[in-house]
């Protein structure tokens, strides 16, 4: 998603700014997930504190999984925003032309 946000064209509305923000959020999410999964692997390999290491490994895996699952929150929010935008645009057609900016 990060690569596509920066490299692929942004359509007729030229939404470069929004796509750049999305790319930053995607990169942040990816780096957090990568960091916690990598730390979990190192913790379980070393097991420096025995059972406490296993518990810490579980917490790091849960954090990494959480960051990979943020897309489950993002997609419904994206759909809601698309529907709200569409409703606002449709409502604008109903307003009288005298309300338009000069």
N, C-alpha and C positions, 0 to 999 in steps of 0.2 A: 504494500500500500504506500509506503514511503517513497519508493522509486517511482511508482505511477503518478503520485501527487506532484512530483517535481519535473518529470520528463514528458509525460503525455500531455497533449493539448487540453485546454480547459474549456473548450466550447465557445459558442457565440457570445456569451456574456463576459468572457475573459476574466474569470474569477481567480486570478493569480494569487491575490492576497489570502483568500479563504483557503485555497489549496496549500499554500505555504504554511498556514497555521495548522492545517490537518496533517501535513507532513511532519511538523515539529512534534505534535502530539503522538503521532504514530511512532516516530523515532524514540521518543521518551518511553512509551509503553514497551517497545521492543527491547530497549536497553535495560529497563528494570527487570523484565522477565528473564533476559539472558543473564544478568548479574545474579539474581536469586537462584536460578537453576544451576549455574556454575558454582556458586558458593555451597549449595546443597551437595553437589557432587564431591567437592573438596572436603566438606565436613564429614560425610559418611565414609570416605576413603581413609581419612586420618584417624577418626574415632579417638581423639585425644582425651576425651572425658567419658568414654564408655557410653552408658545409657543416656546421659545428658546430651551427647553428640547426636544420638538417634532422634531425640526429641527436637533438638535444634534443626536437624535435617528436615524433619517433618514440617516445622514452621517455615523454613526457607522454601521448601517445595510448595507449600500452601500460598506463600507470597508470590512466587513465580507463576503459579496457576492463576491466581487472582489477576495478575497483570495481563495474562493471555486472554482472560475472559472479559476484559473491559469492552470488547467488541459487542458483547451481548447487551450492554447498556447503550452503546453508541448507536447501533442500528435502529432501535425503536425511537430514540430521540431524534435521529435524522429523519425518520418517516414523519414524526409529529411536526417537525419544523417545515418539511416540504408541504404537508397538508395545511398548516397555518398560513404559509406564504401563499399557497394557491387560493385559500379562502379570502385573504386580504386583497389579492389581485382581482378576484371575481367580484368582491364588494366594491372595488374602485369603479368598475363598469356601471354600477347602479347609481353612483353619485352624479349630480348635475354638473354640466360642464362649467357653470359659473363658479364652481369651487376650485377649479384648476388654477395652478400658479401661472402668473403672467410671463 
